[in-house]
Amino acid sequence: MTEPFRVPFEQLHSFVVSALLTTGMNAQNATTVANTLVYTDAMGVHTHGTKLLIGYIRKLQAGGYRADAVPNIEREGPSWGVVDGQSALGMIGCSVAMELAVKKAKQTGIAWVGLKHTAHVGAIGYYVWQGAKQGCIAMATGNDIPSVAIPGSRSSVLGSNPIAYAIPRLGHPPILLDMATAATAGGKVYAACQRGEPIPDTWLIGPDGKPTTDGSLYPANAALAPMAGHKGYGIGLWCEVLSAILPGGNHTWQVGSWLFDPPNKPSNHGASFMAIDVSILGTPEAFDQRLDELIQEIHAAPRADDCDRVYLPGEREWDRLESSLASGIPLPSDVMEKLQLVRDATNIHSPFMN
C-alpha cells in the first residue's frame, strides 16, 4: 500500500480557505469550514475531511449550496431553537446551531436546537467537540437521503444518520464518539472500490435483501447494512425524528443527494444539537472527579492478550491529531486526488501539491 503523503496542517487549512473564497464565501465562514474539514483529516477520519471539498465547491459554484447564505434563527424559546440553514454549507449551519444550544444551556442548564435546510453536515463529531470545549456535554444527530436498509427490507429506507456526543474533561480532550448508524459510511465503500480493496460481508445489503461483498453495487443496486441490525435501525430512526421531524425539515427521500443530484439543487439536510451545561448542574470539578473515577475503571479493565491499551471513545483520534499537528497530516492517495480536482476547479495552488 502506498505510504500516505504528509501535509502540514497550516498548508492544508490555507488551501481550503483560499479555495472556498473563490466561490464568494466570506473569510469567516471559509475558516469555519476549513477548521471542520482539516481537523477531521488530522484526526484520521478521511472519509469526512477535505476529500469532500470538491463536491462542496461544485455545489457552491452551481448555486445548489449558497456561498453567501446566513443561517437564521427561525423560532426559539428559553431552552430550544430552530435554525434555518438557508443552504449554507453544513459546517456553517451546524456551528451556528451548536453555539446557540450552548448559549441557551448556559442560561437554563439544558438546551436543544434543530437545524433544517442545511447542506451535507460532514463529521458531526467536530461540532460536539466545540460544545465540550465550553463545558457542555453535547450531542448531535443528522439525517441524509436513504442509503441504509432496515431489518427485513431489500432497499434503502433511512439515511446513514449519524449521532455524536462529547463529554468535557478538565485538562484533557473530551470523551468523543461520532458514528453513523449504518454498518459503515458510504464513503468507505467508495474509497475501498477506488483502491481496489475488498469489502466485508457486513457492509452492504444486495438487491435480494442478503449481504454482499460487491462494493460496485452501491448505491444503485445495494444499500448499506444497519449498524448492529435492529439496534442501528432504532438509533437511525431516532436521529431522523430529532433531525427532521421535530424541527420541521426534510426527511428520508425528501432529502437530496449532495453527490449525485444536479449541482444547482439544494440537498436540505437536517441536524439537531443538544447541550447540557455541567457547571449549572454541579461544579465542573465534582463532575470531573466522578468522571475520572469511571475512566480509571475503564482503563484498568483486564486486557486481551493482543491488546496493549483499552481506549475511551475518541482517544485514538486525539492521538492522531497530536501526531498530525507535529508531523503533518497523513493523507491517502484518494484524498490527494480529490484535492487536485479542487486545485483544477479553483486555480488555487499550494506548496504541498508541487
C-alpha positions in Angstrom: 0.0 0.0 0.0 1.3 3.5 -0.9 2.6 5.4 2.1 0.3 8.4 2.9 1.6 11.9 1.9 2.1 14.1 5.0 0.8 17.7 4.6 1.5 20.4 7.1 -1.8 21.4 8.9 -1.5 25.1 8.1 -0.8 24.5 4.4 -3.9 22.3 4.0 -6.0 24.8 6.1 -4.8 27.7 4.0 -5.6 25.8 0.7 -9.1 25.0 1.8 -9.8 28.6 2.9 -8.4 30.0 -0.4 -10.4 27.5 -2.5 -13.7 28.5 -0.7 -13.0 32.2 -1.1 -13.1 31.7 -4.9 -16.8 30.8 -4.6 -17.7 34.2 -2.9 -17.8 32.9 0.6 -16.5 35.3 3.3 -13.3 34.6 5.2 -15.1 33.9 8.5 -17.3 31.2 7.0 -14.4 29.8 4.9 -12.4 29.4 8.1 -15.2 27.7 9.9 -15.5 25.1 7.0 -11.7 24.7 6.8 -11.5 24.1 10.6 -14.0 21.3 10.4 -12.6 19.5 7.3 -8.9 19.8 8.2 -9.3 18.9 11.9 -11.3 15.9 10.7 -8.4 14.8 8.4 -5.9 15.4 11.2 -7.9 13.1 13.4 -7.7 10.4 10.8 -11.3 10.4 9.6 -10.5 10.9 5.9 -14.0 9.9 4.6 -15.4 13.2 6.1 -12.4 15.6 5.7 -11.0 17.5 2.8 -11.9 14.7 0.4 -15.4 16.2 0.4 -14.3 19.7 -0.6 -14.5 19.2 -4.4 -18.2 18.2 -4.0 -18.9 21.3 -1.9 -17.0 23.5 -4.3 -19.1 22.3 -7.3 -22.3 22.8 -5.4 -21.3 26.3 -4.4 -20.2 27.2 -7.9 -23.5 26.0 -9.3 -25.7 27.5 -6.6 -27.1 24.4 -5.0 -25.3 25.5 -1.9 -25.1 29.2 -1.3 -21.8 30.8 -0.6 -23.4 34.0 0.7 -26.1 32.3 2.9 -26.6 33.4 6.5 -28.4 30.8 8.7 -31.1 32.4 10.8 -33.0 31.5 13.9 -36.5 30.8 12.7 -38.1 30.4 16.1 -36.8 29.9 19.7 -37.7 29.7 23.4 -35.5 29.8 26.5 -34.1 26.3 26.1 -34.8 25.5 22.5 -34.5 26.8 19.0 -34.9 26.0 15.3 -32.3 27.3 12.8 -32.9 27.6 9.0 -29.5 26.9 7.4 -30.5 28.7 4.1 -28.5 26.1 2.2 -25.2 27.3 3.5 -22.5 24.6 3.9 -23.4 22.3 6.7 -20.3 23.3 8.7 -21.7 26.8 8.9 -25.3 26.0 9.9 -24.1 23.3 12.4 -21.7 25.7 14.0 -24.5 28.3 14.4 -26.9 25.7 15.8 -24.3 24.2 18.3 -23.3 27.6 19.5 -27.0 28.6 20.1 -27.6 25.3 22.0 -24.5 26.1 24.2 -25.6 29.7 24.8 -29.1 28.6 25.9 -27.7 25.7 28.1 -25.6 28.3 29.9 -28.8 30.0 30.9 -31.2 27.1 31.5 -28.9 24.1 32.1 -30.0 22.1 29.1 -31.0 23.1 25.5 -31.9 21.6 22.2 -31.6 23.2 18.7 -32.8 21.8 15.4 -31.3 22.7 12.0 -33.1 22.4 8.7 -32.4 23.3 5.1 -28.7 22.9 5.5 -26.1 21.2 3.3 -24.3 17.9 3.9 -23.1 18.2 7.5 -19.8 16.4 7.4 -18.3 15.0 10.6 -20.7 16.0 13.3 -18.2 15.0 16.0 -16.4 18.2 15.3 -19.4 20.3 16.5 -20.0 18.4 19.8 -16.2 18.9 20.4 -16.8 22.6 20.2 -19.6 22.3 22.7 -17.5 20.3 25.1 -14.8 23.0 24.9 -17.3 25.3 26.5 -18.0 22.9 29.4 -21.1 21.2 28.0 -22.0 17.6 27.4 -23.1 17.8 23.8 -25.0 15.5 21.5 -25.7 15.9 17.7 -27.7 14.0 15.2 -28.0 14.3 11.4 -30.1 12.8 8.6 -29.4 12.0 4.9 -31.0 10.7 1.8 -31.8 7.0 2.4 -28.9 4.6 1.8 -29.4 2.1 4.6 -31.6 -1.0 4.6 -33.5 -1.9 7.7 -34.2 -5.5 9.0 -36.5 -7.2 6.5 -36.1 -4.6 3.7 -34.4 -5.1 0.3 -33.6 -1.5 -0.3 -32.7 1.7 1.4 -35.2 3.1 4.0 -33.1 5.5 6.2 -30.0 7.6 5.7 -26.7 6.6 7.4 -27.9 9.1 10.0 -25.0 10.0 12.3 -25.0 10.5 16.1 -22.2 12.0 18.1 -21.6 13.1 21.7 -18.7 14.8 23.6 -18.2 14.8 27.4 -15.9 17.5 28.7 -12.9 16.7 30.9 -10.7 19.2 32.9 -7.2 19.3 31.5 -7.8 16.5 28.9 -9.6 16.3 25.5 -13.2 15.2 25.8 -14.6 11.7 25.5 -15.8 11.8 21.9 -18.0 9.4 19.9 -19.0 10.1 16.3 -20.7 7.3 14.4 -23.0 6.6 11.5 -26.0 4.3 12.2 -25.0 2.3 9.1 -22.5 -0.6 9.5 -20.1 1.7 7.7 -20.0 5.1 6.0 -20.9 5.1 2.3 -17.6 7.0 1.7 -15.7 3.9 3.0 -17.4 1.8 0.3 -16.4 4.2 -2.4 -12.9 4.5 -1.1 -12.4 0.7 -1.0 -13.7 0.4 -4.6 -11.4 3.2 -5.8 -8.5 1.5 -4.2 -9.5 -1.9 -5.5 -9.9 -3.3 -2.0 -12.5 -6.0 -1.0 -15.2 -5.1 1.5 -16.5 -7.2 4.4 -19.9 -9.0 4.0 -21.2 -6.9 6.9 -21.2 -3.6 5.0 -23.8 -4.0 2.2 -27.3 -5.5 1.6 -27.8 -6.6 -2.0 -31.0 -6.4 -4.1 -32.1 -9.8 -2.8 -32.0 -8.5 0.8 -28.9 -10.5 1.7 -25.3 -9.4 2.5 -23.0 -8.8 -0.5 -19.3 -8.1 -0.9 -19.7 -6.4 -4.3 -19.0 -2.8 -3.5 -19.7 -1.8 -7.1 -23.4 -2.4 -6.5 -23.6 0.6 -4.1 -25.6 2.8 -4.2 -27.7 2.0 -7.3 -28.3 -1.7 -6.5 -27.3 -2.2 -2.9 -27.9 -0.5 0.5 -25.7 -0.1 3.5 -26.4 -2.5 6.3 -27.7 -1.0 9.5 -25.2 -0.9 12.4 -25.9 -3.8 14.8 -29.0 -4.8 12.9 -32.3 -3.7 14.6 -30.3 -1.7 17.2 -28.8 0.5 14.5 -32.2 0.8 12.8 -33.7 2.1 16.0 -31.0 4.7 16.6 -31.1 5.8 12.9 -34.9 6.3 13.3 -34.3 8.4 16.4 -31.8 10.6 14.5 -34.4 11.1 11.7 -37.0 12.3 14.2 -34.7 14.7 16.0 -33.0 16.0 12.8 -36.1 16.3 10.6 -39.5 15.6 12.0 -39.1 17.7 15.2 -37.6 20.8 13.6 -39.9 20.6 10.6 -37.3 19.9 8.0 -37.0 17.4 5.1 -36.9 13.7 5.9 -35.8 10.5 4.2 -36.4 10.8 0.4 -37.2 14.5 0.7 -33.5 15.0 1.3 -31.5 15.4 -1.8 -28.2 13.7 -2.7 -25.4 16.2 -2.5 -23.2 13.9 -4.5 -25.5 12.7 -7.3 -28.2 15.4 -7.8 -27.5 18.3 -10.2 -25.1 20.7 -8.5 -27.6 23.6 -8.7 -30.0 21.7 -6.5 -30.0 22.1 -2.7 -30.0 19.0 -0.6 -31.9 20.2 2.5 -30.3 18.0 5.1 -31.2 18.3 8.8 -29.5 18.0 12.1 -30.1 18.6 15.9 -27.9 19.6 18.8 -28.2 19.3 22.5 -26.1 20.8 25.2 -26.0 20.2 29.0 -24.0 22.7 31.0 -22.0 20.8 33.6 -21.4 23.9 35.7 -25.2 24.6 36.2 -26.0 21.0 37.4 -23.0 20.9 39.7 -19.4 22.1 39.9 -17.1 21.1 36.9 -14.6 19.8 39.4 -17.0 17.4 41.1 -18.3 16.2 37.8 -14.7 15.7 36.5 -13.7 13.7 39.7 -16.6 11.3 39.2 -15.9 11.0 35.5 -12.3 10.4 36.2 -13.1 7.5 38.5 -15.1 5.9 35.7 -12.3 6.5 33.2 -9.8 4.9 35.5 -12.0 1.8 35.8 -12.3 1.6 32.1 -8.5 2.0 31.5 -7.8 -0.6 34.2 -10.1 -3.3 32.7 -8.3 -6.6 32.1 -6.9 -6.6 28.5 -6.9 -9.3 25.9 -3.6 -10.9 25.2 -3.1 -9.0 21.9 -4.3 -5.6 23.3 -1.9 -3.1 24.9 -4.4 -0.5 25.8 -8.2 -0.1 26.5 -9.4 3.1 24.8 -12.1 5.6 25.6 -14.1 6.8 22.6 -12.0 9.5 20.9 -8.6 8.6 22.4 -7.3 7.2 19.1 -8.4 10.4 17.3 -6.7 12.6 19.8 -3.5 10.6 19.4 -3.7 11.0 15.6 -4.4 14.8 16.0 -1.3 15.2 18.1 0.8 13.4 15.6 -0.7 15.3 12.7 0.0 18.7 14.3 3.5 17.7 15.0 4.5 15.8 11.8 1.8 16.7 9.2 -1.5 15.1 8.3 -1.1 11.8 6.5 -3.4 12.0 3.5 -4.2 8.8 1.5 -3.9 8.9 -2.3 -7.6 9.1 -2.9 -7.8 12.3 -0.8 -4.8 13.8 -2.6 -6.6 13.1 -5.9 -9.7 15.0 -4.8 -7.6 17.9 -3.6 -6.0 18.1 -7.1 -9.6 18.4 -8.5 -10.1 21.3 -6.2 -6.9 22.9 -7.5 -8.2 22.5 -11.1 -11.6 23.8 -10.3 -10.4 26.9 -8.4 -6.9 27.5 -9.8 -5.7 27.6 -6.2 -2.3 26.1 -5.7 -0.3 25.1 -2.5 3.3 24.1 -1.8 2.2 20.5 -0.8 0.9 20.0 -4.4 4.3 20.8 -6.1 
